[in-house]
Amino acid sequence: MVRRRHDFHRWWLPQLLLGGTVLALLAAMAVTVTGNMALRAMTVSLGFLDNTARFPIAESVMAYSPVDGFAWAFATGLGNTLLLTATIIVASILLGIPLALARRSGHLLARLSAGAFVDGVRNTPLVIQLLFWYGVITVSLPSPRSAFQPLSGIFLTDRGLHVTTLGITGTALPLVVTLTIGLVATATLAWRGRLHQASIVSLGTVVVGATLWLALDLGLRPDVPRLGRYNFVGGLTVTPELAAVLLGSVLYASGFAAEIVRAGLAAVPAGQWDAARAMGLNDRQSLRLVIVPQALRIMLPPMTNQFVSVLKNSTLALVVGYPELNSIANTTMNHTGHALECMLVLVLAYLTLAGGISLAMNALDRRTARWTR
Amino acid sequence: MTGRLTTCRWGVLALFCAALAGCSSEPGRQAPGGPTLAEVRARGYVRCGAGRDTVGFSAPDAHGRWRGLDVDTCRAVAVAALGDRDKVRFVPLTGQQRITALLTGEIDVLPRTTTWTLQRDAGGINFTIPNYYDFTAFMIRADSGARALRDLDGASICVQTGSLTEIVFADVARRHGLTLHPVIFDNVQSTRQAFLSGRCDALATDQSALVALRALEPDRRYTIIPASDDIAPLTPAVRHGDDQWFDIVKFAIEALIVAEHLGIDRDNVEAMRGSRDPAIRRFLGVEPGNGRALGIRDDFAYQIVRQVGNYAQVYDDNLGARSGLNIPRGPNRLRRDGGLMLPIGFY
């Protein structure tokens, strides 16, 4: 079937025509856009990114103030998008696995309630779920003055969740460096399967860390939130906006993750269970050694799609007022009028992120392929 | 079979190429620099940008009829261009859409509580004449005891994006060294809802919108604190590239202001045509020349006052005593009364 020489009329000509058509369409689009922009005396330039942004951003993982430039505002939005995406992906898998197991379990009540939950979250629009949770949080929770205190040091109000944090007093840098190095080394070794060495490194890290703690005379000081004139001050605050986005998106994504996990497990032929039992493995061993490695390989491609969906759905955070990349790009567009440039930045950013997710997942896919060989 | 398939493929390619040829002859088709007045006359109505929720400026009333200061401003433009206050259509726009809509020719004039600023003016649009002078303010529950800006330190404040308010908000925090926690939404309804549900201590927006909101919620007591002594001139805008239309919109707005200055209103405009005052005679077109200079009817100012009213009446209908909002005229009084509304000569 392999054709050695491509025939000109049947292969080269259509290719050239199609390629030429696509290029010509792109060129026509460019000419139209530049022509219409010239009519309106508009120019395309990314130079405005250096200008002062001037607008506030409600909350961010990275430090931002209105005197920073538009470029940093975009970076701040990107940081928030990454925080949302990473948190939602990890939490939705942690929640999705037990959901999938519950749907497969012989326990009738567990199976039915997990099924109802998964169908419910999968079949209602995410926007509505986000608005629902935002409404629940801001309407049902009390004002800061009459804060609800489920545990000592934790306060729930319509301004968010306020948690006591522990700060280290003294020079903690050597300790932080030691712990980071130890953690990275342990994880690397464990990933390569050298479990014995990993356990020695982790033990060593704990010993060195404890010695440093005593030698540097470090201490712990709790930062307890206290009521100011309007809001709680101090500690860590999770705003209702962030809480609503995380709650809504994690529940939504966990429904999809659960279905992928369930489908992956179900796709492994039942004969594999019989074969594993015939080898003398018990149920737990069969699952760990025979079923999961095969199911994992089936789950990875749909999981990649699911992660990219999580990234794209993070743009819906806008409706409950959480500032991620898309909403900051919209604001920038409004204040500068550079719509085309903002769209370009937006498209490039999301393409890169989605591409990164796909690359990472494909690398993982190749790894699992090696396991199952 | 193969032969037919190939033919089919060639056919598709030919169609594709034809479509492409059609596309590439498109560029430059819609030239917005053309005479807007001719376009409006051919179309038979003026297209105006409008808001949905800005009571007093542009919002549909209980009967679905558009009402407000900006709506009446637009009707004055329609009278100037076409002689009829009802030859106008309103296009509801969000804060984020409005300038793009004007730039792309979706609307002919944008009277939508848009503040005149350098960056906007330089960005392809021309601002005509302010039809309202507003300022940014914070509205806070009276039981909080806040009286001045420094009392807001540490407060959560609801702000709407896509407006100048968010920049003014950030400036207030910077100027006074306050820690203010913004809660930012992209539409009026969500922003107000968050404030009313208690998510924020204060709501930041134009003072006129705050007064309108306070009038709708009579049982709760609120204090309004100005963000600074800056004035925001809300100014109808047009696209770059059509000076005649720019002038027509300018003098349609001026007609409202000059009419008040000359003491002409809806009720006495007929009688005023018999006046001996040369300024009044020129204004009403009894002595011709003004309309012709703009390329429209000579009695356009007379028609505007007869069909829409003068500035005082328009203000009273939409924002003053007759509207229920009772916003004091403040800087929107005529210059001779100590305000900023400046009558320009109809000579």
Interface residues (C-beta under 8 A of the other chain):
Chain A: R10 P14 L17 L18 T21 A24 L25 A28 V31 T32 G35 N36 L39 R40 A41 M42 R54 F55 P56 I57 A58 P66 V67 T138 V139 S143 D158 R159 G228 R229 Y230 N231 V233 T239 P240 E241 L318 V319 G321 P323 S327 N330 T331 M333 N334 H335 T336 G337 A339
Chain B: T6 R9 L13 F16 C17 L20 C23 S24 E26 P27 G28 Q30 A31 P32 G33 G95 Q96 I99 T100 L103 Q119 R120 G123 G124 S144 D153 G154 A155 S156 V159 T161 G162 E166 I167 F169 A170 D171 A173 R174 H181 P182 V183 I184 F185 D186 S190 A194 S197 G198 R199 D201 R239 H240 G241
